[in-house]
Amino acid sequence: MNLDPATRQRIDELVKKNRVLLFMKGERGYPQCGFSATVVQILDSLIPEYRTVDVLRDPAIRDGIKAYSQWPTIPQLYIDGEFQGGCDIVREMYASGELQEKLGVARR
């Protein structure tokens, strides 16, 4: 899948500008899929603030983020500009304490 330069730039700017960024289906307060809801629940339990992008509102971002990360599914979590993974990986990172470490929070 090709990623047009304008969409790549928009995604780049979002990723660089936000320390913790979640591309998801729906909004933080109203996730539109179970996988997105799971990642939101995990992040909400760890940190008070992070940015979400609703891919359902923007087809260019919805398709573009998959090409950008070379990852076929949504949600997608970025921390400090680095792609972490989707729901299963975030869940594993949380269980192992790796997510808390990357976020700089104490393990609960």
N, CA, C and O of each residue as an XYZ file, in Angstrom:
432
protein
N       0.846     -1.180      0.000
C       0.000      0.000      0.000
C       0.891      1.243      0.000
O       1.808      1.367      0.812
N       0.611      2.139     -0.905
C       1.364      3.385     -0.991
C       0.800      4.417     -0.032
O      -0.403      4.466      0.226
N       1.681      5.224      0.478
C       1.288      6.296      1.387
C       1.667      7.611      0.737
O       2.845      7.891      0.516
N       0.650      8.423      0.430
C       0.950      9.686     -0.239
C       1.701     10.614      0.715
O       1.506     10.558      1.929
N       2.559     11.468      0.156
C       3.423     12.327      0.972
C       2.666     13.228      1.955
O       3.132     13.452      3.072
N       1.518     13.739      1.549
C       0.765     14.639      2.437
C       0.251     13.881      3.665
O       0.307     14.397      4.781
N      -0.244     12.671      3.461
C      -0.731     11.872      4.586
C       0.437     11.459      5.470
O       0.326     11.495      6.695
N       1.551     11.067      4.868
C       2.747     10.704      5.646
C       3.176     11.873      6.529
O       3.521     11.679      7.695
N       3.155     13.077      5.980
C       3.550     14.255      6.744
C       2.591     14.500      7.913
O       3.026     14.820      9.020
N       1.288     14.349      7.664
C       0.300     14.536      8.736
C       0.525     13.539      9.874
O       0.481     13.902     11.049
N       0.766     12.278      9.508
C       0.998     11.246     10.522
C       2.305     11.514     11.253
O       2.366     11.425     12.479
N       3.355     11.845     10.495
C       4.657     12.183     11.096
C       4.510     13.277     12.148
O       5.044     13.164     13.252
N       3.789     14.323     11.804
C       3.609     15.446     12.720
C       2.868     15.019     13.986
O       3.233     15.425     15.089
N       1.834     14.203     13.826
C       1.090     13.714     14.989
C       1.977     12.865     15.893
O       1.974     13.025     17.114
N       2.733     11.965     15.280
C       3.590     11.055     16.039
C       4.684     11.822     16.781
O       4.994     11.507     17.930
N       5.262     12.816     16.133
C       6.360     13.581     16.745
C       5.864     14.560     17.808
O       6.572     14.847     18.774
N       4.660     15.064     17.629
C       4.127     16.108     18.493
C       3.544     15.560     19.808
O       3.437     16.289     20.794
N       3.175     14.290     19.813
C       2.493     13.708     20.972
C       3.314     12.579     21.568
O       3.623     11.600     20.889
N       3.664     12.717     22.838
C       4.492     11.690     23.475
C       3.811     10.326     23.433
O       4.448      9.322     23.113
N       2.515     10.286     23.755
C       1.745      9.050     23.703
C       0.569      9.296     22.771
O      -0.257     10.180     22.999
N       0.515      8.498     21.724
C      -0.486      8.698     20.678
C      -1.112      7.367     20.313
O      -0.409      6.391     20.050
N      -2.437      7.331     20.297
C      -3.170      6.118     19.957
C      -4.062      6.377     18.754
O      -4.982      7.192     18.815
N      -3.784      5.680     17.666
C      -4.690      5.671     16.525
C      -5.703      4.576     16.813
O      -5.343      3.416     17.010
N      -6.974      4.956     16.834
C      -8.007      4.011     17.263
C      -9.301      4.219     16.492
O      -9.458      5.198     15.762
N     -10.215      3.289     16.665
C     -11.558      3.424     16.100
C     -12.430      4.027     17.190
O     -12.669      3.413     18.231
N     -12.897      5.238     16.930
C     -13.693      5.955     17.911
C     -12.838      6.965     18.665
O     -11.727      7.304     18.258
N     -13.393      7.428     19.771
C     -12.713      8.420     20.602
C     -12.416      7.818     21.961
O     -13.001      6.806     22.346
N     -11.513      8.440     22.675
C     -11.108      7.932     23.988
C     -12.315      7.640     24.877
O     -12.373      6.594     25.524
N     -13.253      8.538     24.909
C     -14.436      8.363     25.751
C     -15.505      7.474     25.151
O     -16.469      7.121     25.830
N     -15.349      7.104     23.877
C     -16.358      6.296     23.202
C     -15.698      5.441     22.115
O     -15.889      5.688     20.924
N     -14.915      4.428     22.534
C     -14.263      3.550     21.553
C     -15.304      2.802     20.719
O     -16.363      2.425     21.222
N     -14.991      2.594     19.444
C     -15.918      1.953     18.532
C     -15.562      0.496     18.223
O     -16.179     -0.120     17.353
N     -14.579     -0.054     18.925
C     -14.293     -1.480     18.795
C     -13.674     -1.961     20.099
O     -13.102     -1.175     20.854
N     -13.791     -3.242     20.353
C     -13.297     -3.815     21.591
C     -11.792     -3.697     21.759
O     -11.301     -3.507     22.872
N     -11.057     -3.811     20.655
C      -9.602     -3.721     20.739
C      -9.168     -2.311     21.135
O      -8.289     -2.129     21.977
N      -9.803     -1.321     20.512
C      -9.505      0.065     20.882
C      -9.883      0.323     22.333
O      -9.147      0.993     23.057
N     -11.029     -0.204     22.762
C     -11.484     -0.021     24.142
C     -10.489     -0.622     25.129
O     -10.234     -0.042     26.184
N      -9.931     -1.773     24.795
C      -8.958     -2.420     25.676
C      -7.716     -1.558     25.854
O      -7.239     -1.379     26.975
N      -7.191     -1.024     24.757
C      -5.983     -0.198     24.858
C      -6.276      1.089     25.625
O      -5.459      1.523     26.437
N      -7.424      1.697     25.380
C      -7.815      2.900     26.124
C      -7.895      2.588     27.616
O      -7.412      3.364     28.440
N      -8.493      1.471     27.960
C      -8.634      1.079     29.366
C      -7.256      0.921     30.022
O      -7.047      1.367     31.150
N      -6.328      0.290     29.317
C      -4.979      0.115     29.849
C      -4.302      1.473     30.037
O      -3.759      1.757     31.105
N      -4.336      2.311     28.999
C      -3.693      3.623     29.093
C      -4.330      4.479     30.182
O      -3.629      5.157     30.934
N      -5.658      4.449     30.267
C      -6.355      5.237     31.289
C      -5.951      4.818     32.695
O      -5.952      5.639     33.612
N      -5.607      3.549     32.870
C      -5.212      3.076     34.200
C      -3.795      3.521     34.564
O      -3.397      3.450     35.727
N      -3.041      3.979     33.568
C      -1.637      4.317     33.796
C      -1.319      5.800     33.740
O      -0.530      6.299     34.542
N      -1.935      6.516     32.789
C      -1.586      7.926     32.592
C      -2.849      8.765     32.398
O      -3.838      8.293     31.838
N      -2.804     10.014     32.870
C      -3.990     10.865     32.757
C      -4.183     11.476     31.369
O      -5.313     11.732     30.953
N      -3.082     11.709     30.656
C      -3.203     12.405     29.379
C      -2.459     11.680     28.274
O      -1.323     11.238     28.444
N      -3.129     11.569     27.144
C      -2.530     11.080     25.908
C      -3.462     11.480     24.783
O      -4.623     11.816     25.014
N      -2.956     11.442     23.583
C      -3.733     11.879     22.412
C      -4.276     10.670     21.669
O      -3.590      9.658     21.520
N      -5.509     10.781     21.205
C      -6.079      9.746     20.344
C      -6.468     10.366     19.006
O      -6.786     11.552     18.920
N      -6.435      9.544     17.973
C      -6.876      9.943     16.644
C      -7.919      8.924     16.199
O      -7.639      7.728     16.131
N      -9.114      9.402     15.900
C     -10.202      8.543     15.441
C     -10.045      8.291     13.941
O     -10.321      9.166     13.121
N      -9.598      7.085     13.598
C      -9.363      6.771     12.181
C     -10.661      6.637     11.395
O     -10.641      6.691     10.165
N     -11.777      6.467     12.074
C     -13.061      6.347     11.380
C     -13.499      7.680     10.764
O     -14.309      7.709      9.838
N     -12.962      8.766     11.283
C     -13.323     10.104     10.774
C     -12.470     10.527      9.586
O     -12.780     11.514      8.919
N     -11.400      9.787      9.321
C     -10.468     10.214      8.274
C      -9.936      9.002      7.514
O      -8.974      8.372      7.953
N     -10.557      8.667      6.369
C     -10.136      7.496      5.599
C      -8.663      7.531      5.178
O      -8.026      6.481      5.088
N      -8.116      8.717      4.922
C      -6.706      8.815      4.537
C      -5.810      8.363      5.683
O      -4.832      7.649      5.466
N      -6.140      8.775      6.892
C      -5.373      8.358      8.073
C      -5.619      6.877      8.356
O      -4.694      6.148      8.711
N      -6.850      6.441      8.200
C      -7.182      5.026      8.480
C      -6.344      4.090      7.616
O      -5.786      3.113      8.116
N      -6.256      4.380      6.335
C      -5.441      3.548      5.440
C      -3.963      3.898      5.578
O      -3.103      3.019      5.533
N      -3.679      5.171      5.745
C      -2.306      5.637      5.787
C      -1.518      5.119      6.972
O      -0.333      4.813      6.841
N      -2.167      5.015      8.142
C      -1.437      4.576      9.330
C      -0.977      3.134      9.180
O       0.062      2.752      9.718
N      -1.743      2.338      8.456
C      -1.360      0.938      8.230
C      -0.103      0.865      7.360
O       0.774      0.036      7.602
N      -0.019      1.718      6.362
C       1.172      1.764      5.502
C       2.342      2.375      6.258
O       3.478      1.919      6.129
N       2.068      3.394      7.037
C       3.106      4.114      7.789
C       3.843      3.165      8.740
O       5.072      3.171      8.812
N       3.081      2.364      9.456
C       3.669      1.471     10.460
C       3.991      0.092      9.904
O       4.698     -0.701     10.527
N       3.457     -0.174      8.722
C       3.533     -1.515      8.126
C       2.913     -2.537      9.078
O       3.429     -3.638      9.272
N       1.790     -2.129      9.661
C       1.030     -2.964     10.598
C      -0.423     -2.947     10.123
O      -0.978     -1.869      9.910
N      -1.053     -4.112      9.952
C      -2.348     -4.163      9.274
C      -3.583     -3.820     10.097
O      -4.674     -3.696      9.541
N      -3.431     -3.665     11.414
C      -4.629     -3.490     12.237
C      -4.590     -2.197     13.040
O      -3.549     -1.559     13.199
N      -5.759     -1.843     13.535
C      -5.952     -0.683     14.401
C      -6.648     -1.217     15.640
O      -7.566     -2.028     15.510
N      -6.257     -0.804     16.822
C      -5.495      0.371     17.205
C      -3.986      0.198     17.033
O      -3.463     -0.909     16.902
N      -3.316      1.357     17.040
C      -1.859      1.401     16.989
C      -1.373      2.433     18.003
O      -1.825      3.578     18.018
N      -0.440      1.995     18.848
C       0.079      2.861     19.903
C       1.503      3.289     19.591
O       2.352      2.477     19.225
N       1.745      4.598     19.745
C       3.079      5.190     19.598
C       3.464      5.838     20.914
O       2.665      6.544     21.530
N       4.710      5.588     21.344
C       5.257      6.243     22.535
C       6.596      6.833     22.142
O       7.460      6.140     21.606
N       6.761      8.120     22.412
C       8.001      8.828     22.066
C       8.385      8.614     20.600
O       9.554      8.405     20.277
N       7.387      8.670     19.725
C       7.626      8.563     18.289
C       7.861      7.162     17.774
O       8.106      6.974     16.582
N       7.792      6.173     18.650
C       8.083      4.790     18.256
C       6.812      3.943     18.292
O       6.071      3.951     19.274
N       6.578      3.217     17.208
C       5.427      2.323     17.134
C       5.614      1.177     18.107
O       6.646      0.505     18.098
N       4.613      0.954     18.949
C       4.682     -0.122     19.945
C       3.970     -1.382     19.478
O       4.476     -2.491     19.645
N       2.782     -1.201     18.887
C       2.008     -2.350     18.434
C       0.528     -2.107     18.587
O       0.074     -0.995     18.857
N      -0.211     -3.185     18.406
C      -1.659     -3.144     18.528
C      -2.115     -3.661     19.881
O      -1.340     -3.699     20.836
N      -3.363     -4.053     19.956
C      -3.988     -4.425     21.219
C      -3.264     -5.579     21.913
O      -2.952     -5.473     23.099
N      -2.993     -6.661     21.214
C      -2.368     -7.826     21.858
C      -0.991     -7.487     22.408
O      -0.642     -7.896     23.516
N      -0.212     -6.743     21.638
C       1.131     -6.377     22.083
C       1.061     -5.432     23.282
O       1.823     -5.585     24.236
N       0.155     -4.461     23.238
C       0.003     -3.530     24.360
C      -0.411     -4.300     25.617
O       0.081     -4.021     26.710
N      -1.305     -5.259     25.457
C      -1.744     -6.075     26.599
C      -0.556     -6.861     27.194
O      -0.400     -6.937     28.413
N       0.266     -7.436     26.319
C       1.451     -8.176     26.772
C       2.452     -7.243     27.456
O       3.022     -7.584     28.493
N       2.659     -6.068     26.867
C       3.579     -5.092     27.460
C       3.099     -4.667     28.839
O       3.903     -4.509     29.758
N       1.798     -4.483     28.985
C       1.215     -4.094     30.262
C       1.426     -5.194     31.292
O       1.838     -4.917     32.419
N       1.148     -6.434     30.919
C       1.277     -7.570     31.831
C       2.723     -7.764     32.300
O       2.963     -8.163     33.440
N       3.671     -7.483     31.423
C       5.084     -7.686     31.764
C       5.701     -6.494     32.498
O       6.782     -6.612     33.074
N       5.017     -5.351     32.477
C       5.556     -4.140     33.085
C       6.333     -3.270     32.103
O       6.752     -2.164     32.445
N       6.525     -3.767     30.886
C       7.285     -3.008     29.886
C       6.574     -1.704     29.518
O       7.227     -0.678     29.323
N       5.260     -1.735     29.424
C       4.509     -0.526     29.069
C       4.672      0.533     30.156
O       4.907      1.704     29.857
N       4.548      0.123     31.406
C       4.701      1.059     32.511
C       6.095      1.682     32.478
O       6.252      2.877     32.730
N       7.099      0.872     32.168
C       8.471      1.349     32.093
C       8.617      2.402     30.978
O       9.218      3.455     31.189
N       8.068      2.108     29.806
C       8.159      3.049     28.693
C       7.433      4.353     28.996
O       7.849      5.421     28.546
N       6.353      4.264     29.754
C       5.563      5.440     30.100
C       6.123      6.173     31.315
O       5.712      7.293     31.616
N       7.060      5.538     32.008
C       7.654      6.164     33.193
C       6.737      6.188     34.391
O       6.772      7.129     35.184
N       5.912      5.158     34.533
C       5.011      5.072     35.680
C       5.331      3.823     36.480
O       5.867      2.850     35.949
N       4.997      3.861     37.757
C       5.246      2.708     38.629
C       4.318      1.563     38.240
O       3.156      1.773     37.892
N       4.848      0.370     38.307
C       4.040     -0.822     38.009
C       3.054     -1.049     39.134
O       3.395     -0.965     40.314
N       1.828     -1.338     38.746
C       0.769     -1.544     39.752
C       0.542     -3.001     40.005
O      -0.309     -3.361     40.818
